[in-house]
Amino acid sequence: MSTPTRLATRILWGLLIGVIAAIVTLGIGRFHPGTLRAMQAVSTAVFDPLGQIFLRTLFFVVIPLVFASLASGVAQLGRLDRLGPLAGRTFLLFAANMLVAVGIGLLMMNLLQPGHHLEPGSRERLMQEYGGRAHQAVERQHEQPGMSFATLVDMFMPRNLFAAFVGNDRGMLGDVLPLILFAILVGAAATLLDEEKRLKVQAGLDLVSELMTGIVGFALRLAPIAVPAMIYSVIVKIGTDVLLTLAVFVVGCAVALALHLFGTMSLWLRLLARRSPLAYFRQIRPLLITAFSTSSSSASLPASLATARDDLALAPSTAGFVLPLGATMNMSGTALFEGCVVLFVAQAFGVDLSLGQQCMLMFLSVLSAVAVAGIPGGSMPLIAGLLATFGVPPDGIGLVLGVDRILDMLRTTVNVGSDIVTATVVDAQVKAAARTGG
């Protein structure tokens, strides 16, 4: 069993132990309230700080990870005007794939509203638990002006870039929106450099990303202890409502992921590639099983290339271009998950995101999914940054950390499945264009 798999198993066991211990504590508390009060005090004094060590280690890397990974992702494309029609089709399908996925996820969260399954009393205790930060977030959300072009300019382009993303409160994350735009501009400027300089810039950015990934790895080593500590503390203080809320969230995410893979991708296959979806998914079933078991798009890449060559008969040039690029950029399952988490945690804290804000969330989820592709656990710091962007306490990410492994397997399956479908569609379009041109 690989190290990431062992770590994930320990986190899941820790989650289960934390939930059972909390339920037992609540049961004892019905007959002996003093025990419950004592364990709530222990949670505040011991378990909460343990959880904060884990969360704040993740928060440390938000700013450098967003900048370095996103700028590197843009810089590695090279001169965009030299990529040709194959690249144009590929990137257009990548963007459409991820935007549709996030849209499905947000629609599912709006329909199920898992965060609203908390009883009013439980939500109030949850907000009190975060030291008034949740109340402040709700107040700021109500004070924000309506979405307009001027508001968008101000959000993405403040007069003082560094003051915006550094922030003026040591207890809060800074604003990542201006940093995202600045990272894209730096990456775009790097593509205009000569090849030697561009590669130096990219190498430097990649080095920063690797360093930040190392820090994320340190944080994940604490997860088997921090996750049960956090879930125990939340349940003994708030009650079992949070378990129902979490279950609805997991089911909603799983259904949304399945809808995208077997719904959206089936339409693409039928309309754009003229293939039978049922026969197609039967052909790629071993690949999907590989993706599910490894939870890694990169680890599934050899199987993707073999499937494209042996089972689907795709042109080697198309598969060789689309699939490796898709393994690092075409992260529809990850983008869907990030959008769902932000909306779910916002609902749990009573922060209502408007239609305009949810549209912006779609766009930012796509960017952040691309930015952290291939970084184990890398999406968590980015999700924390997105939460802060929309006025939601980033600490709320602790609600979903325990179930991340389960959903990681599902979203990786969607990522890999979407990659191979995209390669099939691009192959069909390239061959059709060649026939027309001939």
C-alpha positions in Angstrom: 0.0 0.0 0.0 1.5 3.4 -1.0 2.2 6.1 1.5 -0.7 8.4 0.3 -3.1 5.5 0.5 -2.0 4.6 4.0 -2.3 8.3 5.0 -5.8 8.4 3.5 -6.8 5.2 5.3 -5.6 6.6 8.6 -7.5 9.9 8.1 -10.7 7.9 7.4 -10.2 5.7 10.5 -9.5 8.9 12.5 -12.8 10.4 11.2 -14.7 7.3 12.2 -13.2 7.2 15.6 -13.8 10.9 16.1 -17.5 10.6 15.1 -18.1 7.5 17.3 -16.3 9.1 20.3 -18.4 12.3 19.9 -21.7 10.3 19.7 -20.8 8.3 22.8 -20.0 11.6 24.6 -23.3 13.1 23.6 -25.1 9.9 24.8 -23.3 10.0 28.2 -24.1 13.7 28.4 -27.9 13.0 28.3 -27.5 11.2 31.7 -24.5 13.1 33.1 -24.4 16.7 31.7 -21.3 17.5 33.7 -19.3 15.0 31.5 -20.5 16.7 28.3 -19.5 20.1 29.7 -16.1 18.8 30.7 -15.5 17.3 27.3 -16.6 20.5 25.6 -14.1 22.4 27.7 -11.4 19.8 26.7 -12.3 20.3 23.1 -11.9 24.0 23.4 -8.6 23.8 25.3 -6.9 20.9 23.4 -8.7 19.6 20.3 -9.4 23.0 18.7 -5.8 24.1 18.9 -4.7 20.8 17.4 -7.1 21.4 14.5 -5.9 25.0 14.1 -2.3 23.9 13.8 -3.3 21.8 10.8 -5.5 24.4 9.2 -3.1 27.3 9.6 -0.2 25.3 8.2 -2.4 25.0 5.1 -3.3 28.7 5.2 0.4 29.5 5.3 0.9 28.3 1.7 -2.3 29.9 0.1 -0.6 33.1 -1.3 2.7 31.6 -2.6 0.9 28.4 -3.9 -1.8 30.4 -5.8 0.8 32.7 -7.4 3.5 30.1 -8.3 1.3 27.3 -9.5 -1.0 29.5 -11.6 1.8 31.6 -13.1 3.7 28.4 -14.0 0.6 26.9 -15.5 0.3 29.8 -17.9 4.0 30.1 -18.6 4.4 26.4 -19.6 2.1 27.0 -22.5 4.8 28.9 -24.4 3.9 31.1 -27.3 0.1 30.8 -27.6 0.1 32.0 -31.2 2.3 29.0 -32.2 0.2 26.2 -30.7 -2.1 25.8 -33.7 -5.7 24.6 -34.2 -5.2 21.3 -32.2 -4.3 23.3 -29.1 -7.2 25.8 -29.7 -9.8 23.0 -29.8 -8.2 21.3 -26.8 -8.2 24.4 -24.6 -11.7 25.4 -25.6 -13.0 21.9 -24.6 -11.0 21.9 -21.4 -12.6 25.2 -20.4 -16.1 24.2 -21.4 -15.7 20.8 -19.6 -14.7 22.5 -16.3 -17.3 25.3 -16.5 -20.1 22.8 -17.1 -18.9 20.6 -14.3 -18.9 23.5 -11.8 -22.3 24.6 -13.0 -23.7 21.1 -12.3 -22.1 21.0 -8.9 -23.5 24.5 -7.9 -26.9 23.5 -9.2 -26.9 20.4 -7.1 -25.8 22.3 -4.0 -28.6 24.9 -4.6 -31.2 22.2 -5.0 -30.2 20.1 -2.0 -28.9 23.0 0.2 -26.9 20.7 2.5 -25.7 23.5 4.6 -29.3 24.5 5.5 -29.9 21.1 7.1 -28.4 22.5 10.3 -31.1 23.5 12.8 -31.1 27.2 13.6 -29.7 26.5 17.1 -26.9 24.3 15.7 -26.0 27.0 13.1 -25.8 29.6 15.9 -23.5 27.4 17.9 -21.4 26.8 14.9 -21.1 30.5 14.3 -20.3 31.2 17.9 -17.7 28.4 17.8 -15.7 30.4 15.2 -15.3 33.4 17.6 -17.6 35.8 15.9 -15.8 35.5 12.5 -18.8 34.0 11.0 -21.1 36.8 12.2 -18.6 39.3 10.8 -18.6 37.5 7.5 -22.4 37.6 7.2 -22.4 41.3 8.1 -19.7 42.0 5.5 -21.6 40.0 2.9 -24.7 42.1 3.5 -22.7 45.4 3.3 -21.1 44.5 -0.1 -22.3 46.5 -3.1 -24.2 44.7 -5.9 -22.2 43.1 -8.6 -21.3 45.5 -11.4 -18.5 46.1 -13.9 -17.0 48.7 -11.5 -17.2 46.3 -8.6 -15.4 43.6 -10.6 -12.6 46.0 -11.6 -12.2 46.9 -8.0 -12.2 43.3 -6.8 -9.6 42.1 -9.3 -7.5 45.3 -9.6 -7.0 47.1 -6.3 -4.8 50.1 -6.2 -2.4 48.4 -3.8 -1.9 44.7 -4.9 0.3 43.7 -1.9 -2.0 45.2 0.7 -5.0 43.4 -0.9 -3.6 39.9 -0.7 -1.6 40.4 2.5 -4.5 41.8 4.4 -4.5 44.0 7.5 -5.8 41.4 10.0 -3.5 38.6 11.2 -6.5 36.5 11.9 -7.9 36.5 8.4 -6.6 35.5 4.9 -6.0 38.2 2.4 -7.9 38.6 -0.9 -6.7 36.1 -3.6 -8.6 37.6 -6.5 -6.0 40.3 -7.3 -3.3 37.7 -6.8 -4.9 35.4 -9.4 -5.0 38.1 -12.0 -1.4 39.1 -11.2 -0.3 35.5 -11.5 -2.0 35.1 -14.9 -0.3 38.4 -16.1 3.1 37.2 -15.0 2.6 33.8 -16.7 1.4 35.5 -19.9 4.4 37.9 -19.8 6.7 34.9 -19.4 5.3 33.3 -22.6 6.6 36.4 -24.5 10.2 35.8 -23.4 12.7 33.8 -25.5 12.6 30.1 -24.7 15.7 30.0 -22.4 14.4 32.8 -20.2 10.8 31.4 -20.2 12.1 28.0 -19.0 14.1 29.8 -16.2 11.0 31.6 -15.0 9.0 28.4 -15.2 11.7 26.5 -13.3 11.7 29.1 -10.5 7.9 29.1 -10.2 7.9 25.3 -10.2 10.5 25.3 -7.4 8.3 27.5 -5.3 5.3 25.2 -6.0 7.4 22.2 -4.9 8.4 23.9 -1.7 4.8 24.8 -0.9 3.8 21.2 -1.8 6.3 20.1 0.8 4.6 22.3 3.5 1.2 20.8 2.5 2.7 17.4 3.0 3.8 18.4 6.5 0.2 19.5 7.2 -1.2 16.3 5.9 0.9 14.3 8.3 -1.0 16.0 11.1 -4.4 15.1 9.5 -4.9 11.7 11.1 -4.8 13.5 14.5 -6.3 16.8 13.5 -9.3 15.5 11.6 -10.8 13.4 14.4 -10.0 16.2 16.9 -11.9 18.7 14.8 -14.9 16.5 14.0 -15.2 15.4 17.7 -15.1 19.0 18.8 -17.7 20.1 16.3 -20.1 17.3 17.1 -19.9 17.6 21.0 -20.5 21.3 20.8 -23.0 21.5 18.0 -24.7 18.1 17.9 -25.3 15.4 15.4 -27.0 17.7 12.9 -23.6 18.3 11.3 -23.4 14.6 10.4 -26.7 14.7 8.4 -25.5 17.9 6.7 -22.2 16.3 5.8 -23.9 13.2 4.5 -26.2 15.2 2.2 -23.1 17.1 1.0 -21.3 13.9 0.1 -24.3 12.4 -1.7 -24.9 15.7 -3.6 -21.2 15.8 -4.7 -21.2 12.2 -5.8 -24.4 12.6 -7.8 -23.1 15.8 -9.4 -19.9 14.0 -10.4 -21.7 11.1 -11.8 -24.0 13.4 -13.8 -21.1 15.2 -15.4 -19.2 12.0 -16.3 -22.1 9.9 -17.6 -24.4 12.8 -18.6 -22.3 15.7 -20.0 -19.7 13.4 -21.4 -22.3 11.1 -23.0 -23.7 14.2 -24.9 -20.2 15.1 -26.1 -19.6 11.6 -27.3 -22.9 11.4 -29.1 -23.0 14.9 -30.6 -19.3 15.8 -31.1 -17.7 12.4 -31.7 -20.6 10.4 -33.1 -19.9 7.5 -30.7 -22.3 5.3 -28.6 -21.8 6.4 -25.0 -22.8 3.0 -23.7 -20.3 1.1 -25.8 -17.6 3.8 -25.1 -17.9 3.6 -21.3 -17.7 -0.2 -21.6 -14.4 0.2 -23.5 -12.9 2.6 -20.9 -14.2 0.8 -17.8 -10.8 -0.6 -16.8 -9.3 3.0 -17.1 -12.0 4.4 -14.8 -11.4 1.6 -12.3 -7.6 2.5 -12.4 -8.4 6.2 -11.8 -10.7 5.3 -8.9 -8.2 3.1 -7.2 -5.2 5.3 -7.6 -6.9 8.7 -7.0 -4.2 10.2 -9.3 -4.6 11.6 -12.8 -0.9 11.4 -13.3 -0.7 7.8 -12.2 -3.5 6.9 -14.6 -1.8 8.6 -17.6 -0.1 5.4 -18.9 -3.4 3.6 -18.8 -5.1 6.5 -20.5 -2.6 6.5 -23.4 -2.8 2.7 -23.7 -6.6 2.9 -23.8 -6.5 5.6 -26.4 -4.2 3.6 -28.6 -5.4 0.1 -28.2 -9.2 0.4 -27.5 -10.3 3.7 -29.0 -7.9 3.9 -32.0 -7.2 7.6 -31.5 -4.4 9.2 -33.5 -1.2 9.0 -31.5 -0.4 12.7 -32.2 -3.8 13.8 -30.7 -3.7 11.4 -27.7 -0.1 12.3 -27.0 -0.9 16.0 -26.9 -4.4 16.0 -25.2 -4.0 13.4 -22.5 -0.7 14.6 -20.8 -2.0 18.1 -20.9 -5.4 17.0 -19.6 -3.7 15.2 -16.7 -2.4 18.6 -15.5 -5.1 21.0 -16.7 -8.5 19.4 -17.4 -9.7 19.0 -13.8 -13.5 19.0 -14.1 -14.0 16.8 -11.1 -11.7 19.0 -8.9 -13.4 22.2 -10.1 -16.8 20.8 -9.4 -15.7 19.7 -5.9 -14.2 23.1 -5.1 -17.4 24.9 -6.1 -19.5 22.5 -4.1 -17.3 23.0 -0.9 -17.4 26.8 -1.1 -21.2 26.9 -1.5 -21.8 24.2 1.1 -19.7 25.9 3.8 -21.2 29.3 2.9 -24.7 27.8 3.5 -23.6 26.2 6.8 -22.5 29.7 8.0 -25.6 31.4 6.7 -23.7 33.4 4.0 -25.9 33.7 0.9 -24.0 33.9 -2.4 -25.8 35.8 -5.1 -26.1 34.6 -8.7 -23.3 37.0 -9.7 -21.1 35.7 -6.9 -21.8 32.1 -7.9 -20.9 32.9 -11.5 -17.6 34.3 -10.3 -17.2 31.1 -8.2 -17.5 29.0 -11.3 -14.7 31.0 -13.0 -12.4 30.9 -9.9 -13.0 27.2 -9.3 -11.8 26.5 -12.8 -8.7 28.6 -12.3 -7.9 27.1 -8.9 -8.4 23.5 -10.2 -5.9 24.2 -12.9 -3.5 25.8 -10.5 -3.2 22.9 -8.1 -3.6 20.0 -10.5 -1.3 17.2 -9.5 -0.5 18.6 -6.0 -1.7 16.1 -3.3 -3.9 18.0 -0.9 -3.2 21.2 -2.8 -6.8 22.0 -3.4 -7.4 22.6 0.3 -5.4 25.8 0.7 -7.0 27.1 -2.5 -10.5 26.3 -1.2 -9.6 28.2 1.9 -8.6 31.2 -0.2 -11.9 31.0 -2.1 -13.9 30.9 1.1 -12.1 34.0 2.3 -12.8 35.7 -1.0 -16.5 35.2 -0.6 -16.6 36.3 3.1 -16.8 32.8 4.6 -14.6 31.7 7.5 -11.8 29.6 6.0 -11.7 27.4 9.1 -15.0 26.0 7.9 -13.1 23.8 5.5 -12.6 21.6 8.5 -16.2 20.4 8.0 -15.3 18.5 4.9 -11.7 17.4 5.5 -12.7 14.0 6.8 -14.7 13.0 3.7 -12.2 14.4 1.2 -10.6 11.0 0.5 -13.9 9.5 -0.5 -14.7 12.3 -2.8 -11.1 12.4 -4.1 -11.5 9.0 -5.6 -14.7 10.0 -7.3 -13.4 13.3 -8.7 -10.2 11.7 -10.0 -12.4 9.2 -11.9 -14.3 12.2 -13.4 -11.0 14.0 -14.2 -9.6 11.0 -16.1 -12.8 10.1 -17.8 -13.2 13.7 -19.0 -9.6 13.7 -20.3 -10.2 10.6 -22.5 -13.5 11.8 -23.8 -12.0 15.2 -24.6 -9.2 13.4 -26.5 -11.8 11.4 -28.4 -13.8 14.5 -29.4 -10.6 16.4 -30.5 -9.5 13.4 -32.5 -12.9 13.2 -34.2 -12.8 16.9 -35.0 -9.3 16.9 -36.3 -10.1 13.9 -38.6 -13.3 15.6 -39.8 -11.4 18.8 -40.6 -8.7 16.8 -42.5 -11.4 15.1 -44.6 -13.1 18.4 -45.3 -9.8 20.0 -46.2 -9.0 17.0 -48.4 
